[in-house]
Amino acid sequence: MAPRKFIFHKERRHSNPMHILLLLFLIVGGMLVNQAFARRDLKPLFEPTPTASRMPDSYVLEARTHFDAGNLDAAISAFKEAIATDPNNGSLYAEMARVLTYSSQMATTEQERQTRLEQARTAADQAVKLAPKDSTAQAIRAFALDWYATFVRDTLMDDKQGQELLLEADQGISQATFLDPNNVNAQIYFAEIMVDTGRFKQADQALSVLLTRVPDSWEAHRVNGLYLENQGQYVPAMDEFKKASSLAPKMTFLYIKLGQSERQYGMRMPAESEKQKQYFNDALGYFDTAARLNEELGIKDPYPYLGIGYTYAQMGEFLVATNNMMKALAFNPNSPKVYGDVGMVARQGRNYELATMALQCAVQGCSSDISCEVRQCNVETDAPITITGMPLNSVTVSYYFTYSALLSGLYVPNDSTRTDYCDTALKVIGQVRAVPRFNNEPVYDSIMKESENICASYGITAPRK
């Protein structure tokens, strides 16, 4: 019998001291790791963090949702969060610049508006720096520059800087359309810049193509409304603003623009005619829509109530008008412009005492005592507010000459509370006359001459410049 063969051969093994030491090390190490997990000094590799990190896209989605809902401040905050997580993304800066530019429409003081426009310009500059070949970034930068140029020219009265900014906007939009001739945003902002620079034929041509290509763009209809308004076609312009608001139903500034347009056009109608009443009622409806949208969002914006107040004043319902103006003032008791608007409506309602105090706050500034009296505050519970007057410009000039007209009309020589009224009126008139564009305006000149003549009848005059 053949000896049995084994496929696997048994070999005698000897213990290796190194293997034993390694095994002991692994056992002890495992025990230490288990203890660390028990103390939570170590955490499982795939255990979720206590607060999940958000991706930039989620912030962008949030920002766009807020924008579509009309909450522009919340949209700006979300874009800032997105940029913090992705600081080299030029498109994020561009989108935020667009929202910042639109949000300037809702600023209630010149300083607030200037700040928003400067922030928009800074964000747009950064967008182009990070993405110089991005047509949309270039287009939004041109859009922001165009709006800032208008503010600088009309409010800050710096024609030179305004023209420089418009030229820069013009160059920027040319670059945007060169980079992508089919970019819708670039074409929309191109048309707006053409309107603002008086090149209406080019604006018309661009808008004709746009409205065929993107008939559902609210921005295209908004710009077409501005173009038609500049051409004196007020009713078609209002139709375009209505289309814009129907496509972007949460944009409160569109309703405010519509309300202003309806009221202004109504003022062209025969007084107290059915047509005028209809336009005024439509204006009230749009302002009310803006107010309700703001209320839904928890936004305390005085503009809708200012619009309602001015409209009721035009309708001769001064009590309702004043109530709405006071509500606007309660929303923003620090804004000299709102005080000015309160004063203008109070003057229409022949409440000259309130009008004079409110316009003083707007033009010269006023003490906390006077501002409290205007807003009918409680001196024991409400914080004192001192108001700084607004500088003279094309937006505020009407407050100036209206204030001087009130002072001269209320002057009483032997009344110790009013003896300085003519002196103050002539001082204010002197400020207005020092600006050639205002001094040479026939309507302004007529109003100021009347005030000067009243004071001259009492022997109070000021040297003419």
C-alpha positions as CSV (number, residue, x, y, z in Angstrom):
1,M,0.0,0.0,0.0
2,A,1.4,3.3,-1.1
3,P,2.1,5.8,1.6
4,R,-0.7,8.5,1.9
5,K,0.2,11.8,0.3
6,F,-0.9,15.1,1.8
7,I,-1.6,18.0,-0.4
8,F,-1.0,20.5,2.4
9,H,2.0,19.9,4.6
10,K,1.9,20.6,8.3
11,E,4.8,22.6,9.5
12,R,5.8,23.3,13.1
13,R,5.3,27.0,13.9
14,H,7.4,29.0,16.3
15,S,6.0,32.1,18.2
16,N,7.3,35.5,16.9
17,P,7.7,38.1,19.7
18,M,7.2,41.0,17.2
19,H,3.8,39.6,16.2
20,I,2.7,39.3,19.8
21,L,3.8,42.9,20.5
22,L,1.9,44.2,17.4
23,L,-1.3,42.3,18.5
24,L,-1.1,43.8,21.9
25,F,-0.7,47.3,20.5
26,L,-3.8,46.9,18.3
27,I,-5.8,45.6,21.2
28,V,-4.8,48.6,23.4
29,G,-5.3,51.1,20.6
30,G,-8.8,49.7,19.9
31,M,-9.7,50.1,23.5
32,L,-8.6,53.7,23.5
33,V,-10.5,54.5,20.3
34,N,-13.7,53.0,21.8
35,Q,-13.3,55.1,24.9
36,A,-12.8,58.2,22.8
37,F,-16.0,57.5,20.9
38,A,-17.8,57.0,24.2
39,R,-16.5,60.5,25.4
40,R,-17.5,62.0,22.0
41,D,-13.9,63.1,21.5
42,L,-14.1,61.3,18.2
43,K,-17.2,61.1,16.0
44,P,-18.1,58.6,13.3
45,L,-16.8,59.6,9.9
46,F,-20.2,60.0,8.2
47,E,-22.1,61.4,11.2
48,P,-23.9,64.7,10.1
49,T,-22.7,68.0,11.5
50,P,-25.0,69.7,14.1
51,T,-25.7,72.5,11.6
52,A,-25.7,71.5,8.0
53,S,-23.6,73.7,5.7
54,R,-25.6,75.5,3.1
55,M,-24.6,75.5,-0.5
56,P,-24.4,78.8,-2.5
57,D,-27.2,77.7,-4.8
58,S,-29.6,77.4,-1.8
59,Y,-29.0,81.0,-0.9
60,V,-29.4,82.1,-4.5
61,L,-32.7,80.3,-4.7
62,E,-33.8,82.0,-1.5
63,A,-32.7,85.4,-2.8
64,R,-34.6,85.0,-6.1
65,T,-37.7,83.8,-4.2
66,H,-37.6,86.9,-2.0
67,F,-37.1,89.1,-5.0
68,D,-40.1,87.6,-6.8
69,A,-42.1,88.1,-3.6
70,G,-41.2,91.8,-3.6
71,N,-39.0,91.5,-0.4
72,L,-35.9,93.2,-1.8
73,D,-34.1,93.6,1.5
74,A,-34.4,89.9,2.2
75,A,-33.2,89.1,-1.3
76,I,-30.1,91.3,-0.7
77,S,-29.4,89.6,2.6
78,A,-29.6,86.1,0.9
79,F,-27.3,87.2,-1.9
80,K,-24.7,88.4,0.7
81,E,-24.9,84.9,2.3
82,A,-24.4,83.3,-1.1
83,I,-21.4,85.5,-1.8
84,A,-19.9,84.7,1.6
85,T,-19.8,81.0,0.6
86,D,-18.7,81.6,-3.0
87,P,-16.8,85.0,-3.0
88,N,-15.3,84.6,-6.5
89,N,-18.5,84.1,-8.3
90,G,-19.1,87.2,-10.4
91,S,-22.6,86.3,-11.3
92,L,-23.7,86.5,-7.7
93,Y,-22.4,90.1,-7.4
94,A,-24.2,91.0,-10.6
95,E,-27.5,89.6,-9.4
96,M,-27.2,91.4,-6.1
97,A,-26.3,94.7,-7.9
98,R,-29.5,94.4,-9.9
99,V,-31.6,94.0,-6.7
100,L,-29.8,96.8,-5.0
101,T,-30.5,99.1,-7.9
102,Y,-34.2,98.3,-7.9
103,S,-34.3,98.6,-4.1
104,S,-33.2,102.2,-4.3
105,Q,-36.7,103.0,-5.6
106,M,-38.0,102.3,-2.1
107,A,-35.6,104.5,-0.2
108,T,-37.3,107.3,1.7
109,T,-34.4,109.6,2.1
110,E,-31.8,110.9,-0.4
111,Q,-29.0,109.4,1.7
112,E,-30.6,106.0,1.8
113,R,-31.1,106.1,-2.0
114,Q,-27.6,107.2,-2.6
115,T,-26.2,104.5,-0.3
116,R,-28.2,101.8,-2.2
117,L,-27.0,103.0,-5.6
118,E,-23.4,103.2,-4.4
119,Q,-23.7,99.7,-3.0
120,A,-25.1,98.5,-6.4
121,R,-22.3,100.2,-8.2
122,T,-19.7,98.6,-6.0
123,A,-21.2,95.1,-6.4
124,A,-21.5,95.6,-10.2
125,D,-17.8,96.6,-10.4
126,Q,-16.8,93.5,-8.5
127,A,-19.0,91.3,-10.8
128,V,-17.2,92.7,-13.9
129,K,-13.8,92.3,-12.2
130,L,-14.4,88.7,-11.5
131,A,-16.2,87.9,-14.8
132,P,-15.1,90.5,-17.4
133,K,-16.3,88.4,-20.3
134,D,-19.8,87.9,-18.8
135,S,-22.3,89.8,-20.9
136,T,-24.9,89.9,-18.1
137,A,-22.4,91.2,-15.5
138,Q,-21.5,94.0,-17.9
139,A,-25.1,94.8,-18.6
140,I,-26.1,95.0,-15.0
141,R,-23.2,97.2,-14.2
142,A,-24.3,99.5,-17.0
143,F,-27.9,99.4,-15.6
144,A,-26.6,100.4,-12.1
145,L,-24.4,103.2,-13.5
146,D,-27.4,104.5,-15.5
147,W,-29.6,104.8,-12.4
148,Y,-26.8,106.3,-10.3
149,A,-26.1,108.8,-13.0
150,T,-29.7,110.0,-13.0
151,F,-29.6,110.4,-9.2
152,V,-26.3,112.3,-9.3
153,R,-27.7,114.6,-12.1
154,D,-31.2,115.3,-10.7
155,T,-30.7,115.0,-7.0
156,L,-27.1,115.9,-6.3
157,M,-27.2,118.4,-9.2
158,D,-23.8,117.4,-10.5
159,D,-24.3,117.5,-14.2
160,K,-20.6,116.8,-14.9
161,Q,-20.4,113.7,-12.9
162,G,-23.8,112.6,-14.1
163,Q,-22.7,112.8,-17.8
164,E,-19.5,110.9,-16.9
165,L,-21.5,108.1,-15.3
166,L,-23.9,108.0,-18.3
167,L,-20.9,107.8,-20.7
168,E,-19.5,104.9,-18.6
169,A,-22.9,103.2,-18.6
170,D,-23.1,103.6,-22.4
171,Q,-19.6,102.1,-22.8
172,G,-20.6,99.2,-20.5
173,I,-23.8,98.3,-22.3
174,S,-21.9,98.4,-25.7
175,Q,-19.5,95.9,-24.2
176,A,-22.3,93.7,-23.0
177,T,-24.1,93.6,-26.4
178,F,-20.7,92.9,-28.1
179,L,-20.0,90.0,-25.8
180,D,-23.5,88.5,-26.5
181,P,-25.8,90.3,-29.0
182,N,-28.6,88.0,-28.0
183,N,-28.5,88.7,-24.2
184,V,-32.0,89.8,-23.2
185,N,-30.8,91.6,-20.1
186,A,-28.3,93.5,-22.2
187,Q,-30.9,94.5,-24.7
188,I,-33.4,95.7,-22.0
189,Y,-30.8,97.9,-20.2
190,F,-29.5,99.1,-23.6
191,A,-33.0,100.4,-24.3
192,E,-33.3,102.1,-20.9
193,I,-29.9,103.8,-21.4
194,M,-31.0,105.0,-24.8
195,V,-34.1,106.5,-23.2
196,D,-32.1,108.2,-20.5
197,T,-29.6,109.6,-23.0
198,G,-32.3,110.9,-25.4
199,R,-31.6,108.4,-28.2
200,F,-35.3,107.6,-28.6
201,K,-35.0,106.1,-32.1
202,Q,-32.5,103.5,-30.9
203,A,-34.6,102.8,-27.8
204,D,-37.7,102.3,-30.0
205,Q,-35.9,99.9,-32.3
206,A,-34.5,97.8,-29.4
207,L,-37.9,97.7,-27.6
208,S,-39.7,96.6,-30.8
209,V,-37.4,93.6,-31.1
210,L,-37.5,92.8,-27.4
211,L,-41.3,92.8,-27.0
212,T,-41.6,90.4,-29.9
213,R,-38.8,88.2,-28.6
214,V,-39.7,88.2,-24.9
215,P,-43.3,89.4,-24.5
216,D,-43.4,88.0,-21.0
217,S,-40.5,90.1,-19.6
218,W,-41.7,92.5,-17.0
219,E,-38.5,94.5,-17.3
220,A,-39.0,95.0,-21.0
221,H,-42.5,96.3,-20.5
222,R,-41.3,98.6,-17.7
223,V,-38.7,100.2,-19.9
224,N,-41.2,100.5,-22.8
225,G,-43.5,102.3,-20.4
226,L,-40.6,104.8,-19.6
227,Y,-40.0,105.2,-23.3
228,L,-43.7,106.0,-24.1
229,E,-43.9,108.3,-21.1
230,N,-40.9,110.3,-22.5
231,Q,-42.8,110.5,-25.8
232,G,-45.8,112.0,-24.1
233,Q,-47.9,108.9,-24.7
234,Y,-49.1,108.6,-21.2
235,V,-52.0,106.2,-21.6
236,P,-50.0,103.6,-23.6
237,A,-47.2,104.1,-21.0
238,M,-49.6,103.2,-18.2
239,D,-50.8,100.2,-20.2
240,E,-47.1,99.0,-20.3
241,F,-46.7,99.5,-16.6
242,K,-49.9,97.5,-16.0
243,K,-48.4,94.6,-18.1
244,A,-45.2,94.8,-16.1
245,S,-47.1,94.6,-12.9
246,S,-49.2,91.7,-14.1
247,L,-46.0,89.8,-15.0
248,A,-44.3,90.7,-11.7
249,P,-47.3,91.0,-9.3
250,K,-45.3,91.4,-6.1
251,M,-43.1,94.3,-7.2
252,T,-44.5,97.1,-5.1
253,F,-42.6,99.8,-6.9
254,L,-44.4,99.0,-10.1
255,Y,-47.8,99.7,-8.4
256,I,-46.4,102.9,-6.9
257,K,-45.3,104.0,-10.4
258,L,-48.7,103.1,-11.8
259,G,-50.4,105.1,-9.0
260,Q,-48.2,108.1,-9.6
261,S,-48.9,107.9,-13.4
262,E,-52.7,107.6,-12.9
263,R,-52.8,110.5,-10.5
264,Q,-50.7,112.8,-12.6
265,Y,-52.7,112.0,-15.8
266,G,-55.9,112.5,-13.8
267,M,-54.7,116.0,-13.0
268,R,-54.8,116.8,-16.7
269,M,-58.5,116.0,-16.9
270,P,-61.2,118.7,-16.3
271,A,-61.6,119.3,-12.6
272,E,-64.1,117.0,-10.8
273,S,-65.0,115.3,-14.1
274,E,-65.9,111.6,-14.2
275,K,-62.7,110.9,-16.1
276,Q,-60.6,112.6,-13.4
277,K,-62.4,110.7,-10.7
278,Q,-61.7,107.5,-12.5
279,Y,-58.0,108.1,-12.8
280,F,-57.8,109.2,-9.2
281,N,-59.7,106.1,-8.0
282,D,-57.4,103.9,-10.1
283,A,-54.4,105.6,-8.5
284,L,-55.8,104.9,-5.1
285,G,-56.3,101.2,-6.0
286,Y,-52.7,100.8,-7.1
287,F,-51.3,102.6,-4.0
288,D,-53.6,100.4,-1.8
289,T,-52.2,97.2,-3.6
290,A,-48.7,98.3,-2.8
291,A,-49.6,99.0,0.8
292,R,-51.2,95.6,1.2
293,L,-48.2,93.8,-0.4
294,N,-45.9,95.6,2.1
295,E,-48.1,94.6,5.0
296,E,-48.0,91.0,3.9
297,L,-44.2,91.2,4.0
298,G,-44.0,93.1,7.2
299,I,-42.4,96.1,5.4
300,K,-43.2,99.6,6.8
301,D,-42.9,101.6,3.7
302,P,-44.3,105.2,3.7
303,Y,-44.5,105.5,-0.1
304,P,-48.0,103.9,-0.7
305,Y,-49.5,106.2,2.0
306,L,-47.8,109.2,0.6
307,G,-49.3,108.4,-2.8
308,I,-52.8,107.9,-1.2
309,G,-52.4,111.1,0.7
310,Y,-51.5,113.2,-2.3
311,T,-54.3,111.6,-4.3
312,Y,-57.0,112.4,-1.7
313,A,-55.6,115.9,-1.5
314,Q,-56.2,116.3,-5.3
315,M,-59.7,115.0,-4.7
316,G,-60.3,117.7,-2.1
317,E,-60.6,115.2,0.8
318,F,-58.0,116.7,3.1
319,L,-58.9,115.0,6.3
320,V,-58.3,111.5,4.7
321,A,-55.3,112.9,2.9
322,T,-53.7,114.1,6.2
323,N,-54.5,110.9,8.0
324,N,-52.6,108.9,5.3
325,M,-49.7,111.4,5.3
326,M,-49.4,111.0,9.1
327,K,-49.4,107.3,8.8
328,A,-46.5,107.6,6.3
329,L,-44.7,109.8,8.8
330,A,-45.2,107.3,11.6
331,F,-43.5,104.7,9.4
332,N,-40.5,106.9,8.9
333,P,-40.3,109.8,11.4
334,N,-36.7,110.4,10.5
335,S,-37.2,111.3,6.8
336,P,-37.2,115.0,6.0
337,K,-38.8,114.2,2.7
338,V,-41.8,112.7,4.4
339,Y,-42.1,115.9,6.5
340,G,-42.0,117.9,3.3
341,D,-44.8,115.8,1.8
342,V,-46.9,116.2,5.0
343,G,-46.3,120.0,4.7
344,M,-47.4,120.1,1.0
345,V,-50.7,118.3,1.7
346,A,-51.3,120.3,4.8
347,R,-50.9,123.5,2.7
348,Q,-53.4,122.3,0.2
349,G,-55.8,121.6,3.1
350,R,-55.2,125.2,4.4
351,N,-53.7,123.9,7.6
352,Y,-51.0,126.5,7.4
353,E,-49.6,126.0,10.8
354,L,-48.9,122.3,10.3
355,A,-47.6,123.0,6.8
356,T,-45.1,125.6,8.0
357,M,-43.7,123.4,10.7
358,A,-43.5,120.3,8.5
359,L,-41.8,122.3,5.7
360,Q,-39.4,123.8,8.1
361,C,-38.3,120.3,9.0
362,A,-37.9,119.4,5.4
363,V,-36.0,122.6,4.3
364,Q,-34.1,124.0,7.3
365,G,-34.3,121.1,9.7
366,C,-36.1,121.3,13.0
367,S,-35.8,120.6,16.7
368,S,-37.2,117.5,18.4
369,D,-40.0,119.6,19.9
370,I,-41.2,120.8,16.4
371,S,-40.8,117.3,14.8
372,C,-42.9,115.9,17.8
373,E,-45.6,118.5,17.2
374,V,-45.7,117.7,13.5
375,R,-46.1,113.9,14.0
376,Q,-48.3,114.4,17.1
377,C,-46.1,112.3,19.3
378,N,-46.2,111.6,23.0
379,V,-43.3,113.5,24.6
380,E,-43.2,111.2,27.5
381,T,-43.0,107.9,25.6
382,D,-41.7,108.7,22.1
383,A,-38.0,109.2,21.5
384,P,-37.0,112.7,20.5
385,I,-36.1,113.1,16.9
386,T,-34.2,116.0,15.5
387,I,-34.5,116.5,11.7
388,T,-31.8,117.7,9.4
389,G,-33.1,119.6,6.4
390,M,-32.7,118.4,2.8
391,P,-30.2,120.1,0.4
392,L,-31.6,122.1,-2.4
393,N,-32.0,120.2,-5.7
394,S,-34.5,119.5,-8.4
395,V,-36.4,117.1,-6.2
396,T,-36.6,119.4,-3.1
397,V,-36.9,122.8,-4.8
398,S,-40.7,122.8,-4.6
399,Y,-40.5,122.4,-0.8
400,Y,-38.2,125.4,-0.7
401,F,-40.4,127.9,-2.6
402,T,-43.6,126.6,-1.0
403,Y,-42.1,127.1,2.5
404,S,-41.0,130.7,1.6
405,A,-44.5,131.4,0.2
406,L,-46.1,130.2,3.5
407,L,-43.7,132.3,5.6
408,S,-44.3,135.5,3.6
409,G,-48.0,134.9,3.6
410,L,-48.1,134.4,7.4
411,Y,-45.9,137.3,8.3
412,V,-47.3,139.6,10.9
413,P,-45.2,142.6,11.9
414,N,-46.3,142.9,15.5
415,D,-46.5,139.2,16.3
416,S,-43.4,138.1,18.2
417,T,-43.8,134.5,17.0
418,R,-43.8,135.6,13.3
419,T,-41.6,138.7,13.1
420,D,-38.7,136.7,11.4
421,Y,-41.0,135.0,8.8
422,C,-40.1,137.4,6.0
423,D,-36.4,137.4,6.8
424,T,-36.4,133.6,6.7
425,A,-38.5,133.5,3.5
426,L,-36.1,135.8,1.7
427,K,-33.2,133.8,2.9
428,V,-34.7,130.6,1.4
429,I,-35.6,132.4,-1.8
430,G,-32.0,133.6,-2.0
431,Q,-30.8,130.0,-1.9
432,V,-33.2,129.1,-4.8
433,R,-32.2,132.1,-6.9
434,A,-28.6,131.3,-6.5
435,V,-29.1,128.3,-8.7
436,P,-29.5,129.5,-12.4
437,R,-31.7,126.6,-13.5
438,F,-34.2,127.4,-10.7
439,N,-33.9,131.2,-10.9
440,N,-34.6,131.1,-14.7
441,E,-37.6,128.8,-14.3
442,P,-40.7,130.9,-15.0
443,V,-43.1,129.1,-12.6
444,Y,-40.6,129.2,-9.8
445,D,-39.7,132.8,-10.5
446,S,-43.4,133.8,-10.4
447,I,-44.0,132.2,-7.0
448,M,-40.8,133.7,-5.5
449,K,-41.6,137.2,-6.8
450,E,-45.0,137.0,-5.1
451,S,-43.3,136.2,-1.8
452,E,-40.8,138.9,-2.3
453,N,-43.5,141.5,-3.1
454,I,-45.4,140.6,0.0
455,C,-42.4,141.1,2.2
456,A,-41.4,144.3,0.3
457,S,-44.9,145.7,1.1
458,Y,-43.8,145.6,4.8
459,G,-40.4,147.2,3.9
460,I,-38.5,144.0,4.1
461,T,-36.3,143.3,1.1
462,A,-33.2,141.3,0.3
463,P,-30.7,142.1,-2.4
464,R,-31.4,140.3,-5.7
465,K,-28.5,138.3,-7.2
